[in-house]
Amino acid sequence: MDKVRRLGPIAALTIFLCICVPTTCSSAQGGSSSAPALDVAQVDTRAIIVQLDHLLAENRHNEAKSAYGLLLKSRASAVEAGLELHSRGGTSSELTTKALCALGADEVPEELSTHLLKYVLLSSSLSDWTKMSCIDMLSRRVDGPFRDLLLRFGTDPQRDPNLRISALRVAQSKWPSESRQTLASLLQSAQEPAIHHKALQYLAGSGNADALPLIEQFVLNRDPATAGSVLSKEYGILILRYHLGASVLPLLASVLRDETWPTEIQERAIDLLARSGLPGGREILSEVRGHAGKDLQTLIDMALGEQE
């Protein structure tokens, strides 16, 4: 046994395969080319996963690819064995979990992939980054029971923003109607700019009848406790311009007529009115200029001057 340990992981794995599947050795030793191919079903998949776990933990990625290649030949068995090992604490590397999720993304019974994703999302020992990666890999196989769990992840401020975004993206793509209230609540509360950006994007693409009015409410919200960042509001204005066309003119005009708005927001409104081809946009700028302060007049003059 000591000699096997000193041979290293891949050599030990080769010996293991020779013992379990003798045809492997005959091929490796120059045996007849007509020897039957390796039947991975005969291999102890758990042993390969444990070996893969050690290799990944030691950053021996080239050797890990060889072990992973064996698992690809029997995806379902590998996922089953990986779940069993995880339940017994038999693996430690989060990279191993990602490898299992990659295996479970295709050519595996859907219920097995579902079981794997449920384990990953509910595990207290796996990082948010690993959870995010597995959501992305297994999202095609997500079904109804995951809806509330994903929406819960999406609204949890203690979670990594990237995990929250992945959870919201999948939930919105599969259950747009049910996700509407969650996205609206995110826009009505203090969030990181990245979360507001994605909530705006997903809500705009949801097809819900009240999506654009909710986005307009977000843009016009001036409550310091819940209002989004200037950048998020700019993004909201661009979404409204894209979807509403000339119907966005009253909103842009109201932003310019109230000089308490941040300069960045007013600059965006001026830019859209002057350069986007909206009918009546330049007329609004000329009207607003007559009542604007010096700084706003300068911004309007610059925008109009560039178009002459």
C-alpha positions as CSV (number, residue, x, y, z in Angstrom):
1,M,0.0,0.0,0.0
2,D,2.9,2.4,0.8
3,K,4.3,1.8,-2.7
4,V,1.0,2.7,-4.3
5,R,0.9,5.9,-2.3
6,R,4.3,6.8,-3.5
7,L,3.3,6.3,-7.2
8,G,1.1,9.3,-7.2
9,P,-2.6,9.8,-7.9
10,I,-2.7,9.0,-11.7
11,A,-0.3,6.0,-11.4
12,A,-2.4,4.7,-8.5
13,L,-5.6,5.2,-10.5
14,T,-4.1,3.3,-13.4
15,I,-3.2,0.4,-11.1
16,F,-6.7,0.5,-9.8
17,L,-8.2,0.3,-13.2
18,C,-5.9,-2.6,-14.2
19,I,-7.1,-4.5,-11.2
20,C,-10.8,-3.7,-11.8
21,V,-10.7,-3.8,-15.6
22,P,-7.8,-6.0,-16.8
23,T,-8.3,-4.9,-20.4
24,T,-7.0,-1.5,-19.5
25,C,-3.6,-3.0,-18.7
26,S,-3.4,-5.1,-21.8
27,S,-4.1,-2.1,-23.9
28,A,-1.5,0.1,-22.0
29,Q,1.1,-2.7,-22.4
30,G,0.8,-2.9,-26.1
31,G,-1.8,-5.7,-26.2
32,S,-3.9,-6.5,-29.2
33,S,-5.7,-3.6,-30.7
34,S,-8.8,-5.8,-30.9
35,A,-9.1,-5.8,-27.1
36,P,-12.5,-4.6,-25.9
37,A,-12.8,-1.0,-24.9
38,L,-12.8,0.1,-21.3
39,D,-16.2,-0.6,-19.7
40,V,-16.4,2.4,-17.3
41,A,-19.5,0.8,-15.6
42,Q,-17.1,-1.7,-14.0
43,V,-15.0,1.0,-12.5
44,D,-15.5,2.2,-8.9
45,T,-16.7,5.7,-9.8
46,R,-16.4,6.8,-6.2
47,A,-12.7,6.1,-6.2
48,I,-12.2,8.2,-9.3
49,I,-14.1,11.1,-7.7
50,V,-12.1,11.0,-4.5
51,Q,-8.9,11.0,-6.7
52,L,-10.3,13.9,-8.7
53,D,-11.0,15.7,-5.4
54,H,-7.4,15.3,-4.2
55,L,-6.0,16.4,-7.6
56,L,-8.1,19.6,-7.7
57,A,-7.4,20.4,-4.1
58,E,-3.7,20.3,-5.0
59,N,-4.1,22.3,-8.2
60,R,-3.0,19.4,-10.3
61,H,-5.4,20.3,-13.0
62,N,-3.8,18.5,-16.0
63,E,-3.9,15.2,-14.1
64,A,-7.5,16.0,-12.9
65,K,-8.5,16.3,-16.6
66,S,-7.6,12.6,-17.0
67,A,-9.8,11.6,-14.1
68,Y,-12.6,13.8,-15.3
69,G,-12.4,12.2,-18.7
70,L,-13.2,8.8,-17.2
71,L,-16.2,10.2,-15.4
72,L,-17.5,11.7,-18.7
73,K,-18.0,8.1,-19.9
74,S,-20.6,7.4,-17.2
75,R,-22.1,10.7,-16.2
76,A,-25.1,9.4,-14.3
77,S,-23.0,7.0,-12.2
78,A,-20.6,9.8,-11.5
79,V,-23.3,12.2,-10.3
80,E,-24.9,9.5,-8.1
81,A,-21.5,8.6,-6.6
82,G,-20.7,12.2,-6.0
83,L,-23.9,12.9,-4.2
84,E,-23.3,9.8,-2.0
85,L,-19.7,11.0,-1.2
86,H,-20.9,14.5,-0.4
87,S,-23.6,13.2,2.0
88,R,-20.8,11.3,3.8
89,G,-18.3,14.2,3.7
90,G,-16.1,12.2,1.4
91,T,-15.0,15.1,-0.8
92,S,-13.7,18.5,0.1
93,S,-13.0,20.6,-3.0
94,E,-15.6,22.9,-4.2
95,L,-14.1,22.4,-7.7
96,T,-15.3,18.8,-7.4
97,T,-18.8,20.0,-6.9
98,K,-18.6,22.2,-10.0
99,A,-17.3,19.2,-11.9
100,L,-20.3,17.1,-10.8
101,C,-22.6,19.9,-11.9
102,A,-21.0,20.0,-15.3
103,L,-21.5,16.2,-15.5
104,G,-25.2,16.6,-14.5
105,A,-25.9,19.3,-17.1
106,D,-26.4,16.7,-19.9
107,E,-27.1,13.1,-20.6
108,V,-28.3,12.5,-17.0
109,P,-31.8,11.8,-15.8
110,E,-33.5,15.1,-14.9
111,E,-34.4,13.9,-11.4
112,L,-30.8,13.3,-10.7
113,S,-29.8,16.7,-11.9
114,T,-32.6,18.2,-9.8
115,H,-31.3,16.3,-6.7
116,L,-27.8,17.6,-7.3
117,L,-28.9,21.2,-7.6
118,K,-31.1,21.0,-4.5
119,Y,-28.1,19.6,-2.6
120,V,-25.8,22.4,-3.8
121,L,-28.3,25.3,-3.1
122,L,-29.2,24.0,0.4
123,S,-25.6,23.1,1.4
124,S,-24.2,25.3,4.2
125,S,-20.6,24.4,3.4
126,L,-20.6,25.4,-0.2
127,S,-19.7,29.0,-1.2
128,D,-22.1,31.4,-3.1
129,W,-19.7,31.3,-6.0
130,T,-20.1,27.5,-6.3
131,K,-23.9,27.8,-6.0
132,M,-23.9,30.4,-8.8
133,S,-21.8,28.2,-11.1
134,C,-24.1,25.2,-10.5
135,I,-27.2,27.3,-11.1
136,D,-25.8,28.5,-14.4
137,M,-24.8,24.9,-15.5
138,L,-28.0,23.2,-14.4
139,S,-30.5,26.0,-15.2
140,R,-32.0,24.1,-18.2
141,R,-33.1,21.4,-15.8
142,V,-34.6,23.7,-13.1
143,D,-38.3,23.1,-12.5
144,G,-41.2,24.5,-10.5
145,P,-40.1,23.5,-7.0
146,F,-37.0,25.7,-7.3
147,R,-38.9,28.9,-8.0
148,D,-39.3,30.1,-4.5
149,L,-35.8,29.0,-3.5
150,L,-34.2,31.0,-6.4
151,L,-36.3,34.1,-5.7
152,R,-35.3,33.8,-2.0
153,F,-31.6,33.8,-3.1
154,G,-32.3,36.7,-5.4
155,T,-33.6,38.9,-2.6
156,D,-31.2,37.9,0.2
157,P,-28.8,40.9,0.8
158,Q,-26.4,38.5,2.6
159,R,-25.7,36.6,-0.6
160,D,-23.0,37.4,-3.2
161,P,-24.5,39.7,-5.8
162,N,-23.4,37.4,-8.6
163,L,-25.4,34.5,-7.0
164,R,-28.4,36.8,-6.6
165,I,-28.3,37.8,-10.2
166,S,-28.0,34.3,-11.5
167,A,-30.9,33.2,-9.4
168,L,-33.0,36.1,-10.6
169,R,-32.1,35.5,-14.2
170,V,-33.2,31.9,-14.1
171,A,-36.4,32.6,-12.1
172,Q,-37.4,35.4,-14.5
173,S,-36.7,33.3,-17.6
174,K,-38.9,30.4,-16.3
175,W,-41.5,32.1,-14.3
176,P,-41.9,35.7,-15.5
177,S,-45.3,36.3,-13.9
178,E,-44.4,34.9,-10.5
179,S,-41.1,36.9,-10.5
180,R,-42.7,40.2,-11.2
181,Q,-43.4,41.1,-7.6
182,T,-39.9,40.1,-6.5
183,L,-38.3,42.4,-9.2
184,A,-40.7,45.2,-8.3
185,S,-39.8,44.9,-4.6
186,L,-36.1,45.1,-5.4
187,L,-36.7,48.4,-7.3
188,Q,-38.6,49.8,-4.3
189,S,-35.9,49.1,-1.8
190,A,-32.2,50.0,-1.3
191,Q,-30.0,47.6,-3.2
192,E,-26.6,47.5,-4.8
193,P,-26.5,49.2,-8.2
194,A,-25.8,45.8,-9.9
195,I,-29.0,44.4,-8.4
196,H,-31.1,47.4,-9.5
197,H,-29.6,47.2,-13.0
198,K,-30.6,43.5,-13.4
199,A,-34.0,44.0,-11.8
200,L,-34.6,46.8,-14.4
201,Q,-33.4,44.6,-17.2
202,Y,-35.4,41.5,-16.3
203,L,-38.5,43.5,-15.6
204,A,-38.3,45.3,-18.9
205,G,-38.0,42.0,-20.7
206,S,-40.7,40.3,-18.8
207,G,-43.7,41.4,-20.9
208,N,-45.7,42.3,-17.8
209,A,-48.1,45.1,-18.5
210,D,-47.0,47.2,-15.5
211,A,-43.2,46.7,-16.1
212,L,-42.6,50.1,-17.6
213,P,-44.7,52.1,-15.1
214,L,-42.7,50.4,-12.3
215,I,-39.4,51.4,-14.0
216,E,-40.7,55.0,-14.3
217,Q,-41.6,55.0,-10.6
218,F,-38.0,53.8,-9.9
219,V,-36.5,56.6,-12.0
220,L,-38.7,59.3,-10.3
221,N,-38.2,58.0,-6.7
222,R,-36.3,60.6,-4.7
223,D,-36.6,59.0,-1.3
224,P,-33.0,58.9,0.0
225,A,-33.7,55.6,1.8
226,T,-34.8,53.7,-1.2
227,A,-33.8,55.6,-4.3
228,G,-31.3,53.9,-6.6
229,S,-27.9,55.2,-7.7
230,V,-27.6,57.9,-10.4
231,L,-26.2,55.3,-12.7
232,S,-29.2,53.0,-12.1
233,K,-31.6,55.8,-12.8
234,E,-29.8,56.6,-16.0
235,Y,-30.1,53.0,-17.1
236,G,-33.8,53.2,-16.2
237,I,-34.2,56.3,-18.4
238,L,-32.5,54.5,-21.4
239,I,-34.8,51.5,-21.0
240,L,-37.9,53.8,-21.0
241,R,-36.6,55.6,-24.1
242,Y,-36.1,52.3,-25.9
243,H,-39.5,51.0,-25.1
244,L,-41.7,54.1,-25.0
245,G,-40.2,56.3,-27.8
246,A,-41.7,59.8,-27.8
247,S,-43.9,58.9,-24.8
248,V,-40.9,59.3,-22.6
249,L,-40.8,63.1,-23.4
250,P,-42.9,64.2,-20.4
251,L,-40.6,62.4,-18.0
252,L,-37.4,63.9,-19.5
253,A,-39.0,67.3,-19.4
254,S,-39.9,67.0,-15.8
255,V,-36.4,66.0,-14.9
256,L,-35.0,69.2,-16.6
257,R,-37.6,71.5,-15.1
258,D,-36.7,70.4,-11.5
259,E,-33.1,71.6,-10.9
260,T,-32.8,69.5,-7.7
261,W,-32.1,66.5,-9.9
262,P,-28.5,65.4,-10.0
263,T,-26.5,66.9,-12.8
264,E,-25.7,63.4,-14.3
265,I,-29.4,62.7,-14.7
266,Q,-30.1,66.0,-16.3
267,E,-27.2,65.5,-18.7
268,R,-28.7,62.2,-19.7
269,A,-32.1,63.8,-20.3
270,I,-30.5,66.5,-22.4
271,D,-28.6,64.0,-24.4
272,L,-31.7,62.0,-25.2
273,L,-33.7,65.1,-26.1
274,A,-31.0,66.5,-28.4
275,R,-29.5,63.4,-30.1
276,S,-32.0,60.6,-30.1
277,G,-34.3,62.0,-32.8
278,L,-37.3,62.2,-30.5
279,P,-39.9,64.5,-32.2
280,G,-40.2,67.6,-30.2
281,G,-37.1,67.0,-28.1
282,R,-35.2,70.1,-29.2
283,E,-38.3,72.2,-28.7
284,I,-38.5,71.0,-25.1
285,L,-34.8,71.9,-24.6
286,S,-35.4,75.4,-26.0
287,E,-38.4,75.9,-23.8
288,V,-36.7,74.6,-20.7
289,R,-33.6,76.8,-21.4
290,G,-35.7,80.0,-21.0
291,H,-36.3,79.1,-17.3
292,A,-33.2,77.3,-16.4
293,G,-30.3,78.3,-14.3
294,K,-26.9,79.2,-15.8
295,D,-25.4,75.7,-15.4
296,L,-28.3,74.0,-17.1
297,Q,-28.4,76.6,-19.8
298,T,-24.8,75.9,-20.6
299,L,-25.5,72.1,-20.9
300,I,-28.4,72.7,-23.2
301,D,-26.4,75.2,-25.3
302,M,-23.6,72.7,-25.7
303,A,-26.1,69.9,-26.7
304,L,-28.0,72.1,-29.2
305,G,-24.8,73.6,-30.6
306,E,-23.3,70.3,-31.4
307,Q,-26.4,69.5,-33.5
308,E,-26.3,72.7,-35.6
